[in-house]
Amino acid sequence: MDTPADSFPNARMNWEQERVTLGRHYLRDLETMWGELLKLAAVVELSLSSSVRALLDRRADLAEQVTGDETSINGWEVRIEQQCLKVLALHQPVASDLRRVAAALKINSDLERMADLAVHIAKRARKLSKRKEIAIPQNLETLALESLAAVRDALDALARSDAALARRVIASDTQVDRLRGSILKQLKHAIVERPDQVNSYLRLINTARNIERIADHATNIAEAVVYLIEGDIIRHVADRRGAKKRDEDPTTRVVD
């Protein structure tokens, strides 16, 4: 008859096997979560690019495509959040793994908001495509390209775990702010000159604001990358949003 001491090696072996199995499940869940986040990032980047192209090229078909993808992206964002919560609840990660899950939750939210902004731009692009007499300002195109570059670099920094690139994205946000300010002045002047086209110009003003917000979310993602890699929360170090909140003009906020 086996004594407790005799059965102890078998119990220890079973426990070790269980730990290996739990470890495999943990890695699988963590990798699945991260892989889905990177896939969503690629889809959102494409949606943003398509919305800007729809605006600049007056492509109503591209605008329709962007708005049609909204439901799918929203569902994807919810699934990733559920995967993050699953990892937290079942595996209780610590140290760098915990930072990865926390960063994934933050980035997932920013990606969903960027996709919403792409839809807003696409809807206005569809309406503006019918108004050929309203030119798209050159500096609005520059703002759009700068914002898309910030998104591309932020997502590259995320995929490559490149903190230096992420910090360059954060530093570039000031230039985007200046561009938006110059666009607002130009379009407000255009409203004074052509009040009969006020709705179209307000759509362009709101589009410029949407594009600038895209760059803000790219900066948020870059800040999350720095946190993921270095463990530093740098979100409010420069108080970069304070000036933006003060220069918001509530009189230009309405037209879709």
C-alpha positions as CSV (number, residue, x, y, z in Angstrom):
1,M,0.0,0.0,0.0
2,D,1.4,3.4,-1.0
3,T,2.1,5.9,1.7
4,P,1.6,9.7,1.2
5,A,5.3,9.9,0.8
6,D,5.2,7.3,-1.9
7,S,2.6,9.1,-3.9
8,F,4.2,12.5,-3.5
9,P,6.5,12.2,-6.7
10,N,3.4,11.5,-8.8
11,A,1.5,14.4,-7.3
12,R,4.5,16.7,-8.0
13,M,4.7,15.4,-11.6
14,N,1.0,16.1,-12.2
15,W,1.4,19.6,-10.8
16,E,4.4,20.3,-13.0
17,Q,2.4,19.1,-16.1
18,E,-0.5,21.3,-15.1
19,R,1.8,24.3,-14.7
20,V,3.2,23.6,-18.2
21,T,-0.4,23.4,-19.6
22,L,-1.4,26.6,-17.9
23,G,1.7,28.3,-19.2
24,R,0.9,27.3,-22.7
25,H,-2.7,28.6,-22.4
26,Y,-1.4,31.9,-21.0
27,L,1.0,32.4,-23.9
28,R,-1.6,31.4,-26.4
29,D,-4.1,33.8,-25.0
30,L,-1.6,36.6,-24.8
31,E,-0.3,36.0,-28.4
32,T,-3.9,35.8,-29.7
33,M,-4.8,39.1,-28.1
34,W,-1.8,40.9,-29.4
35,G,-2.1,39.4,-32.9
36,E,-5.7,40.5,-33.1
37,L,-4.7,44.0,-32.0
38,L,-2.1,44.3,-34.8
39,K,-4.6,43.1,-37.4
40,L,-7.2,45.6,-36.3
41,A,-4.5,48.3,-36.4
42,A,-3.8,47.4,-40.1
43,V,-7.6,47.5,-40.9
44,V,-8.1,50.9,-39.2
45,E,-5.0,52.4,-41.0
46,L,-6.5,51.3,-44.3
47,S,-9.9,52.8,-43.4
48,L,-8.2,56.1,-42.5
49,S,-6.3,56.2,-45.8
50,S,-9.5,55.4,-47.7
51,S,-11.5,58.1,-46.0
52,V,-8.8,60.7,-46.8
53,R,-8.5,59.5,-50.4
54,A,-12.3,59.8,-50.7
55,L,-12.1,63.4,-49.5
56,L,-9.2,64.5,-51.7
57,D,-10.2,62.6,-54.9
58,R,-14.0,63.2,-54.4
59,R,-14.6,59.4,-54.4
60,A,-18.1,58.7,-53.1
61,D,-17.5,55.0,-53.7
62,L,-14.5,54.9,-51.3
63,A,-16.6,56.9,-48.7
64,E,-19.3,54.2,-48.9
65,Q,-16.7,51.5,-48.4
66,V,-15.4,53.2,-45.2
67,T,-18.8,53.6,-43.7
68,G,-19.7,50.0,-44.6
69,D,-16.7,48.7,-42.5
70,E,-17.8,50.5,-39.3
71,T,-19.9,47.6,-37.8
72,S,-17.1,45.1,-38.4
73,I,-14.5,47.2,-36.8
74,N,-16.7,48.0,-33.8
75,G,-17.3,44.2,-33.3
76,W,-13.5,43.6,-33.6
77,E,-12.8,46.2,-30.9
78,V,-15.2,44.5,-28.5
79,R,-13.7,41.1,-29.1
80,I,-10.2,42.4,-28.3
81,E,-11.4,44.0,-25.1
82,Q,-12.9,40.7,-24.1
83,Q,-9.6,38.9,-24.8
84,C,-7.7,41.4,-22.7
85,L,-10.2,40.9,-19.8
86,K,-9.9,37.1,-20.2
87,V,-6.1,37.3,-19.9
88,L,-6.4,39.5,-16.8
89,A,-9.0,37.3,-15.1
90,L,-7.6,33.9,-15.9
91,H,-3.8,34.5,-15.8
92,Q,-3.3,37.6,-13.6
93,P,-0.2,38.8,-15.6
94,V,2.5,40.8,-13.9
95,A,5.4,43.1,-14.9
96,S,5.9,43.4,-18.7
97,D,2.9,41.1,-19.5
98,L,0.6,43.3,-17.4
99,R,1.9,46.4,-19.2
100,R,1.2,44.7,-22.5
101,V,-2.4,44.0,-21.6
102,A,-2.9,47.5,-20.2
103,A,-1.4,49.0,-23.4
104,A,-3.6,46.7,-25.6
105,L,-6.7,48.0,-23.8
106,K,-5.7,51.6,-24.4
107,I,-4.6,51.2,-28.0
108,N,-7.7,49.2,-28.8
109,S,-9.8,52.1,-27.6
110,D,-7.8,54.6,-29.7
111,L,-8.1,52.4,-32.8
112,E,-11.9,52.3,-32.4
113,R,-12.1,56.0,-32.1
114,M,-9.8,56.5,-35.1
115,A,-12.2,54.3,-37.1
116,D,-15.1,56.4,-36.0
117,L,-13.2,59.5,-37.2
118,A,-12.6,57.8,-40.6
119,V,-16.4,57.3,-40.9
120,H,-17.1,61.0,-40.0
121,I,-14.6,62.1,-42.7
122,A,-16.1,59.7,-45.2
123,K,-19.6,60.9,-44.6
124,R,-18.5,64.5,-45.2
125,A,-16.4,63.5,-48.2
126,R,-19.5,62.0,-49.8
127,K,-21.4,65.2,-49.4
128,L,-18.5,67.4,-50.5
129,S,-18.0,65.2,-53.6
130,K,-21.2,66.7,-55.0
131,R,-19.9,70.3,-54.5
132,K,-17.2,70.5,-57.2
133,E,-17.2,74.3,-56.9
134,I,-15.7,74.0,-53.4
135,A,-12.0,73.3,-53.7
136,I,-10.2,71.2,-51.0
137,P,-7.5,73.5,-49.5
138,Q,-4.0,72.5,-50.1
139,N,-3.1,72.8,-46.5
140,L,-6.0,70.5,-45.6
141,E,-4.4,67.9,-47.9
142,T,-1.0,68.5,-46.1
143,L,-2.7,68.1,-42.7
144,A,-4.3,64.8,-43.9
145,L,-0.9,63.4,-45.1
146,E,0.9,64.5,-42.0
147,S,-1.8,62.8,-39.8
148,L,-1.6,59.6,-41.9
149,A,2.2,59.6,-41.6
150,A,1.8,59.9,-37.8
151,V,-0.6,56.9,-37.8
152,R,1.8,54.8,-39.9
153,D,4.8,55.6,-37.7
154,A,2.9,55.0,-34.5
155,L,1.7,51.6,-35.7
156,D,5.2,50.7,-37.0
157,A,6.5,51.6,-33.5
158,L,3.9,49.3,-32.0
159,A,4.7,46.4,-34.3
160,R,8.5,46.8,-33.9
161,S,8.5,47.8,-30.2
162,D,10.4,51.0,-31.2
163,A,10.3,53.5,-28.4
164,A,12.5,56.0,-30.3
165,L,10.1,56.1,-33.3
166,A,7.2,56.4,-30.9
167,R,8.8,59.5,-29.3
168,R,9.3,61.1,-32.8
169,V,5.5,60.6,-33.4
170,I,4.8,62.4,-30.1
171,A,7.1,65.3,-31.1
172,S,5.5,65.7,-34.5
173,D,2.1,66.5,-33.0
174,T,2.9,70.2,-32.7
175,Q,3.2,70.6,-36.4
176,V,-0.2,69.0,-37.0
177,D,-1.7,71.5,-34.5
178,R,-0.2,74.5,-36.4
179,L,-1.5,73.2,-39.7
180,R,-5.0,72.9,-38.3
181,G,-4.9,76.4,-36.9
182,S,-3.9,77.8,-40.3
183,I,-6.7,75.9,-42.0
184,L,-9.3,77.2,-39.6
185,K,-8.2,80.8,-40.3
186,Q,-8.4,80.2,-44.1
187,L,-11.8,78.6,-44.0
188,K,-13.4,81.1,-41.6
189,H,-12.2,83.8,-44.1
190,A,-13.8,81.9,-46.9
191,I,-17.1,81.8,-45.0
192,V,-17.0,85.6,-44.8
193,E,-16.2,85.9,-48.5
194,R,-18.9,83.3,-49.6
195,P,-21.6,83.0,-47.0
196,D,-23.8,81.1,-49.5
197,Q,-21.4,78.2,-49.1
198,V,-21.3,78.2,-45.3
199,N,-22.4,74.6,-44.9
200,S,-19.6,73.3,-47.2
201,Y,-17.0,75.3,-45.5
202,L,-18.2,74.2,-42.0
203,R,-17.9,70.6,-43.3
204,L,-14.3,71.3,-44.2
205,I,-13.6,72.8,-40.8
206,N,-15.1,69.8,-39.0
207,T,-13.1,67.5,-41.3
208,A,-9.9,69.3,-40.4
209,R,-10.8,68.9,-36.8
210,N,-11.4,65.1,-37.3
211,I,-8.1,64.7,-39.1
212,E,-6.2,66.5,-36.3
213,R,-7.9,64.2,-33.8
214,I,-6.6,61.2,-35.8
215,A,-3.1,62.5,-35.2
216,D,-3.9,62.9,-31.5
217,H,-4.9,59.3,-31.3
218,A,-1.7,58.3,-33.1
219,T,0.2,60.2,-30.4
220,N,-1.8,58.3,-27.7
221,I,-0.7,55.0,-29.3
222,A,2.9,56.2,-29.4
223,E,2.7,57.1,-25.7
224,A,1.3,53.6,-25.0
225,V,4.2,52.1,-26.9
226,V,6.7,54.0,-24.7
227,Y,4.8,52.8,-21.6
228,L,4.9,49.2,-22.9
229,I,8.6,49.2,-23.6
230,E,10.0,51.5,-20.9
231,G,7.3,51.4,-18.2
232,D,7.0,55.2,-18.1
233,I,3.6,57.0,-18.3
234,I,4.3,60.1,-20.3
235,R,0.8,61.0,-21.2
236,H,0.6,64.4,-19.4
237,V,4.3,65.3,-19.2
238,A,4.0,68.2,-21.8
239,D,0.3,68.9,-21.1
240,R,0.0,69.0,-24.9
241,R,-3.8,68.9,-24.9
242,G,-4.3,72.0,-22.7
243,A,-3.7,74.5,-25.5
244,K,-6.0,72.5,-27.9
245,K,-8.9,72.6,-25.5
246,R,-8.5,76.3,-25.1
247,D,-8.5,77.0,-28.8
248,E,-11.7,75.0,-29.6
249,D,-14.3,77.2,-31.3
250,P,-17.8,76.1,-30.4
251,T,-19.3,78.0,-33.3
252,T,-17.8,75.7,-35.9
253,R,-18.8,72.4,-34.4
254,V,-22.1,71.4,-35.9
255,V,-22.4,70.6,-39.7
256,D,-22.0,66.9,-40.7
